[in-house]
Amino acid sequence: MIPRLVIAGTSSNVGKTTVMVGLVRALRARGLRVAVFKCGPDYLDPTYHVRAAGTPSHNLDGWMMGREAVLSTFTQASEGADIALIEGVMGLFDGTSPTSEEGSTAEIAKWLQAPVLLVCDAGGMARSIAPLAKGFSTFDAELQISGLICNRIGSRGHLELLRKATGGVPPVVGGLPKEAVLAFADRHLGLHSADRVTVPEDVFVAWGNRVSEWCDVEGILALARDAPDLADIPAMERLVGAGARCRIGLAFDEAFHFYYDDNLRRLESLGAELVRFSPIHEAHLPEVDGLYFGGGYPEVHAEVLSRNQSMRKEVASFAASHGPIYGECGGLMYLSHGIRTLDGTLHAMVGLIPGEAEMTDRLQALGYVEVETQNATMFGQPGLRFRGHQFRYSDFRLQAEVERVYRVRRRRVGEVLREGYRVGNTLASYVHAHWASNPLVAQGFVHACTDYARRPQ
């Protein structure tokens, strides 16, 4: 089994992504192929992984996917790599419950039997690091915390002081100096996406150099190689014969790029060919049998999306021909009548869902949800259940009655609401669904697109 290591934090915002990116680059500089993963539902941290590793980053979410799908995804995605690094979510033990490990980084680390490299914010800290390190190391005897990275330190002398304070339990395998000029910028969904304008390549190079200079990379490699063998996990089954049965247009650009890679691989395993296109930069749709609009930042690019009238008209024409269209979060916003930005301006969108998405300066929804379909949809018959996640600063204002085919239960508070807006063969929702929770959803979508491809011309 591949050497592997979980990069976990004592809490959120301690610099897990910085350590992850720097370590990936330091390992690549040694000629190693690195497979990268992210615990939890986050879409943004993986964009940094992709830039650092040059390979896709895969989400591993215990609550949405379950143990078998997590292990299967990890095994398949790490094939051919020399080492796998898994960035944690929030603090090591934080998950869906304050009293259990469900949905936490610790849960994933146990399932993968992976050593943990713990990252802490050591700025302004001295001997106090000792009880912190000891507490995390002894809290769960089934978890192997193998090393400690001290982030935002003041000097090499400070790092040595911290190393002595812990007494080697766990060993301090390095630290990173606080450098505001290299810090990754934040926005309302967390980090900015790691595009080359927002995050220049020089920043990735710099953090790789810092890890090489300040951390014991060989020692970290040794920790990863201590991971035991896992039992063989079968790869994701291919559910249909070889050869594409349909072509699905995947909106992918600055406005739409939040997709679970596992979802996309499921579509491909079912025989779909994914064809990327840009609602921002391209005037015309490709020749496809279905459309998938993921999440992202359509509100940031609302003006240019609105100006691209030919693309909007072609999406509307595709819907009029009963072509299957699925939209999640940002996709819902684009498929609506319009997006009202914080300055009050309404930007016209495709106009399929009768309502407008209104941006706010406050979080409108955050957390896991369970969905049950109440009517037949492109996914299949009523009663399909699957899991997903919401994280949004917009609110949807319906302007006319529309069929709502989802019964959505919020995991944390138990609140139930009706959502999942369907008009014809268009289905859009604020829920970011993870289809590992029910593979029949992906199968239904591909079947709908295949049926459209086989329609009489």
C-alpha positions in Angstrom: 0.0 0.0 0.0 1.2 3.5 -0.8 3.0 5.5 1.9 0.5 8.1 3.3 0.1 10.9 5.7 -2.8 13.0 7.0 -2.0 16.7 7.4 -4.4 17.6 10.3 -4.8 20.8 12.4 -5.4 21.6 16.0 -8.2 23.8 14.7 -9.2 25.6 11.5 -7.0 28.4 10.2 -3.7 27.0 11.6 -2.1 26.7 8.1 -2.9 23.1 7.0 -3.2 24.2 3.4 0.1 26.0 3.5 1.9 23.0 5.0 0.1 20.7 2.5 1.1 22.8 -0.5 4.7 23.3 0.7 5.2 19.6 1.4 3.7 18.5 -1.9 6.2 20.8 -3.7 9.1 19.7 -1.6 8.3 16.1 -2.3 7.9 16.7 -6.0 11.3 18.5 -6.0 12.7 15.1 -4.9 11.2 13.4 -7.9 8.2 11.9 -6.1 4.7 11.6 -7.6 2.2 12.8 -5.0 -1.5 11.9 -4.8 -3.5 14.6 -3.0 -6.8 14.4 -1.1 -9.0 16.7 1.1 -11.1 15.5 4.0 -14.6 17.0 4.1 -16.8 18.7 1.5 -14.5 21.7 0.7 -14.0 22.6 -3.0 -11.5 25.4 -2.5 -8.5 23.8 -0.8 -8.3 21.1 -3.5 -7.6 23.9 -6.1 -4.4 24.5 -4.2 -3.6 20.8 -4.2 -4.1 20.7 -7.9 -1.7 23.6 -8.5 0.9 22.1 -6.1 0.7 18.5 -7.3 -0.3 18.8 -10.9 -2.9 16.1 -10.4 -6.5 16.0 -9.4 -7.4 16.3 -5.7 -10.1 14.0 -4.4 -12.5 14.7 -1.5 -12.8 12.0 1.2 -15.9 12.7 3.3 -16.9 10.1 5.9 -20.5 11.3 6.3 -21.3 11.9 2.7 -19.4 8.9 1.2 -19.2 6.2 3.8 -16.2 4.0 4.6 -16.3 1.8 1.5 -16.4 4.7 -0.9 -13.7 6.6 0.9 -11.3 3.6 0.7 -12.2 2.8 -2.9 -11.6 6.5 -3.9 -8.3 6.6 -2.1 -7.1 3.3 -3.5 -8.0 4.2 -7.1 -6.8 7.8 -7.0 -3.4 7.0 -5.3 -2.6 4.3 -7.9 0.8 4.9 -9.4 1.8 7.6 -6.9 4.8 7.4 -4.6 3.1 9.0 -1.6 -0.4 10.2 -0.7 -1.1 13.3 1.4 -4.5 13.9 2.8 -5.4 17.4 4.1 -7.8 17.4 7.1 -10.9 19.5 7.7 -11.2 21.9 10.6 -9.5 20.5 13.7 -8.5 16.9 13.9 -11.4 15.7 15.9 -14.1 18.2 14.6 -16.9 16.6 12.6 -20.7 16.4 12.4 -21.1 15.8 16.1 -19.5 17.2 19.3 -19.5 13.8 20.9 -18.3 11.4 18.1 -15.7 11.3 15.4 -18.3 11.0 12.6 -17.3 13.2 9.6 -13.9 14.2 11.1 -10.3 14.0 9.9 -9.7 11.5 12.7 -12.3 9.1 11.3 -10.7 9.3 7.8 -7.2 8.8 9.3 -8.4 5.6 11.1 -10.1 4.2 8.0 -6.9 4.8 6.0 -4.7 3.6 8.9 -2.6 6.7 8.1 -0.1 8.4 10.4 -1.1 12.0 11.3 1.1 15.1 10.9 -0.4 17.6 13.3 -0.2 21.4 12.4 -0.5 24.0 15.1 -0.3 27.8 15.2 2.7 28.3 17.4 2.9 32.0 17.1 3.5 33.5 20.6 3.7 30.0 22.1 6.5 28.4 24.2 6.1 25.7 26.8 2.4 25.7 26.4 2.9 23.6 23.3 3.7 20.6 25.5 0.2 20.1 27.0 -1.3 20.9 23.6 0.8 18.2 21.9 0.3 15.7 24.7 -3.5 16.2 24.7 -3.9 15.6 21.0 -1.5 12.6 21.1 -3.3 10.8 23.9 -6.9 11.7 23.3 -7.5 8.7 21.1 -5.3 5.7 21.5 -6.4 4.3 18.1 -5.0 7.3 16.3 -1.3 7.6 15.4 -0.1 11.2 15.7 3.5 10.8 14.4 4.8 14.4 14.1 4.1 18.0 14.8 4.6 21.0 12.5 4.8 24.4 14.3 3.4 27.1 12.0 3.9 30.9 12.2 7.1 30.7 14.3 9.3 33.6 14.8 12.8 32.2 14.3 14.9 29.0 14.2 15.6 29.6 17.9 11.8 29.7 18.5 11.4 26.4 16.7 14.2 24.8 18.8 12.5 26.0 22.0 9.2 24.4 20.9 11.1 21.2 20.1 12.6 21.0 23.5 9.2 21.8 25.2 7.4 18.8 23.7 10.1 16.4 24.7 9.7 14.6 21.4 6.1 13.4 22.0 5.2 13.7 19.2 8.4 14.8 17.6 8.5 18.3 16.1 9.5 17.6 12.5 9.6 21.2 11.4 8.0 24.6 11.4 7.2 27.5 9.0 8.0 31.2 9.6 5.1 33.7 9.6 5.3 35.5 6.2 2.3 37.7 5.5 3.5 38.4 2.0 3.1 34.7 1.1 -0.2 34.2 2.9 -3.1 32.8 0.8 -6.0 35.3 0.5 -9.4 34.7 1.9 -12.9 35.4 0.6 -16.4 34.6 1.8 -16.2 30.9 1.1 -12.8 30.5 2.7 -9.7 30.7 0.5 -9.8 32.2 -3.0 -9.6 29.5 -5.7 -6.0 29.0 -6.6 -6.0 30.5 -10.0 -2.8 31.9 -11.4 -3.9 35.5 -11.1 -5.0 35.2 -7.4 -2.0 33.0 -6.4 1.1 33.4 -8.6 3.3 30.4 -9.2 6.1 32.1 -7.2 4.0 31.6 -4.0 3.9 27.9 -4.5 7.6 27.8 -5.2 8.3 29.8 -2.1 6.3 27.5 0.2 8.0 24.5 -1.3 11.4 26.0 -0.6 10.3 26.9 3.0 9.3 23.4 3.7 12.6 22.1 2.3 14.6 24.6 4.4 12.6 24.4 7.7 11.3 20.9 7.9 12.8 17.4 8.1 11.3 16.2 4.8 13.2 12.9 4.9 11.8 12.3 8.4 8.3 13.1 7.2 8.7 10.6 4.4 9.8 8.0 6.9 6.6 8.6 8.9 4.5 8.1 5.8 6.3 4.9 5.0 5.4 3.5 8.4 1.8 3.3 7.4 0.7 -0.4 7.4 -0.8 -2.2 4.4 -4.5 -1.9 3.9 -6.6 -4.8 2.7 -7.3 -4.7 -1.0 -10.2 -2.4 -1.8 -12.0 -3.0 -5.1 -11.9 -0.1 -7.5 -15.1 1.7 -8.4 -17.1 -0.7 -10.6 -17.8 0.2 -14.2 -21.5 -0.2 -14.5 -21.9 -0.3 -18.2 -19.8 -1.6 -21.2 -16.9 0.3 -22.7 -17.5 3.3 -24.9 -19.3 6.5 -24.4 -23.1 6.4 -24.5 -23.6 10.1 -24.2 -21.8 13.5 -24.1 -22.3 15.7 -21.0 -21.3 19.3 -21.2 -19.5 20.3 -18.0 -19.5 24.1 -17.3 -15.9 24.8 -16.2 -14.3 28.2 -15.9 -13.8 31.0 -13.3 -17.5 31.0 -12.5 -18.1 27.2 -12.4 -15.5 24.9 -11.0 -16.8 23.3 -7.8 -17.2 19.6 -8.6 -16.5 16.5 -6.6 -14.0 14.6 -8.7 -15.6 11.4 -7.5 -18.9 12.5 -9.1 -17.2 13.1 -12.5 -15.5 9.8 -12.4 -18.8 8.1 -11.7 -20.3 9.7 -14.8 -17.3 8.5 -16.9 -17.5 5.0 -15.4 -21.1 4.9 -16.6 -20.1 5.7 -20.2 -20.5 9.4 -20.3 -17.9 11.6 -22.1 -17.5 14.9 -20.2 -17.0 17.9 -22.5 -15.8 21.0 -20.7 -17.1 24.4 -21.9 -17.1 28.0 -20.6 -20.2 30.0 -20.1 -17.9 33.0 -19.7 -15.6 32.7 -22.6 -17.5 30.7 -25.3 -20.4 31.9 -27.4 -21.8 28.5 -28.2 -22.6 25.2 -26.5 -20.7 22.1 -27.6 -22.6 19.2 -29.2 -23.8 17.4 -26.1 -26.7 15.3 -24.7 -26.8 16.9 -21.2 -25.5 19.9 -19.2 -24.0 20.0 -15.7 -23.5 23.3 -14.1 -21.6 23.0 -10.8 -20.9 25.6 -8.1 -18.4 28.4 -8.1 -18.6 32.2 -8.2 -21.2 33.2 -10.8 -21.9 36.3 -8.6 -18.4 37.5 -9.1 -18.7 37.1 -12.9 -22.4 38.0 -13.1 -21.9 40.9 -15.5 -19.9 39.0 -18.1 -22.1 35.9 -17.8 -25.1 38.1 -18.5 -23.4 39.8 -21.5 -22.9 36.4 -23.1 -26.4 36.3 -24.5 -25.7 33.7 -27.2 -24.6 31.2 -24.6 -27.6 32.0 -22.4 -30.0 31.6 -25.4 -28.4 28.3 -26.4 -28.8 26.8 -22.9 -32.4 27.9 -22.9 -32.9 26.3 -26.4 -31.3 23.1 -25.1 -33.8 23.1 -22.2 -36.7 23.8 -24.7 -35.7 20.7 -26.6 -36.1 18.7 -23.3 -32.3 18.2 -22.9 -31.3 17.2 -19.4 -29.8 20.1 -17.4 -28.6 19.7 -13.8 -27.4 22.7 -11.7 -25.9 22.9 -8.2 -25.7 26.1 -6.2 -23.9 28.4 -8.6 -25.5 26.4 -11.4 -28.9 27.2 -9.9 -28.0 30.8 -9.8 -27.0 30.8 -13.5 -30.1 28.9 -14.5 -32.4 31.4 -12.7 -33.9 34.6 -14.1 -31.1 36.6 -12.6 -28.4 37.3 -10.0 -28.8 40.4 -7.8 -25.3 41.4 -6.6 -24.6 43.2 -3.3 -24.7 46.6 -5.0 -28.4 45.9 -5.9 -27.8 45.3 -9.6 -29.8 42.5 -11.2 -27.9 40.6 -13.9 -30.1 38.6 -16.3 -29.2 34.9 -16.5 -30.6 31.9 -18.5 -34.2 32.3 -17.1 -35.2 28.6 -16.7 -36.0 28.7 -13.0 -38.5 31.4 -12.1 -36.7 33.3 -9.4 -33.6 35.3 -8.7 -30.5 34.7 -6.5 -29.9 37.6 -4.2 -26.4 37.9 -2.7 -26.1 38.9 1.0 -23.3 39.8 3.3 -24.3 37.0 5.7 -24.0 33.3 5.5 -27.4 31.8 4.5 -26.7 28.1 4.8 -23.8 25.9 6.0 -23.7 22.2 6.6 -24.6 18.7 5.6 -28.0 17.8 4.2 -29.9 14.6 3.4 -32.1 14.7 0.3 -35.1 12.5 -0.6 -36.8 13.0 -4.0 -40.5 13.4 -3.8 -41.3 13.1 -7.5 -39.8 11.3 -10.5 -36.7 13.2 -11.8 -34.0 12.7 -14.3 -32.3 10.8 -11.5 -35.0 8.2 -11.3 -38.2 7.3 -9.5 -39.4 9.1 -6.3 -37.7 8.0 -3.0 -34.1 8.3 -4.0 -32.0 9.4 -1.1 -28.6 10.9 -1.2 -26.3 13.2 0.9 -24.7 16.6 0.2 -23.6 19.9 1.6 -24.5 23.6 1.5 -22.3 26.7 1.9 -23.8 29.9 0.4 -24.2 33.6 0.9 -27.1 33.9 -1.5 -30.8 33.5 -1.0 -33.2 32.3 -3.8 -36.4 34.4 -4.3 -39.0 32.5 -6.2 -41.1 34.7 -8.5 -43.6 32.0 -9.5 -44.8 28.6 -8.5 -42.4 25.9 -9.5 -42.2 22.1 -8.8 -40.0 21.4 -5.9 -38.9 17.7 -6.0 -36.5 17.6 -3.0 -37.2 17.0 0.6 -34.1 18.4 2.3 -33.2 17.7 5.9 -30.4 19.7 7.5 -28.1 17.3 9.3 -27.3 19.5 12.3 -30.6 21.0 13.2 -33.0 18.5 11.7 -35.0 21.3 9.8 -36.8 20.0 6.8 -37.5 22.2 3.7 -38.7 21.7 0.1 -36.2 22.5 -2.6 -34.9 21.1 -5.8 -36.5 23.2 -8.5 -37.6 21.4 -11.6 -38.9 22.9 -14.9 -39.2 20.4 -17.7 -36.0 18.4 -17.8 -34.1 21.0 -15.9 -33.3 20.4 -12.2 -31.4 22.8 -10.0 -30.7 23.0 -6.3 -28.4 24.7 -3.7 -27.3 21.2 -2.6 -23.8 20.1 -3.6 -24.6 16.3 -3.9 -22.0 13.6 -3.4 -23.1 10.6 -5.5 -21.1 8.1 -3.5 -24.0 8.3 -1.0 -26.3 6.8 -3.7 -24.7 5.7 -7.1 -28.1 5.4 -8.6 -28.2 9.2 -8.9 -25.3 9.4 -11.3 -26.7 6.4 -13.2 -30.1 8.1 -13.6 -28.4 11.3 -14.9 -26.4 9.3 -17.5 -29.5 7.3 -18.5 -31.4 10.6 -19.1 -28.7 12.0 -21.2 -28.4 8.7 -23.2 -32.2 8.8 -23.8 -31.8 12.3 -25.1 -28.9 11.2 -27.4 -31.1 8.5 -28.9 -34.2 10.7 -29.5 -35.5 10.8 -33.0 -33.9 13.6 -34.9 
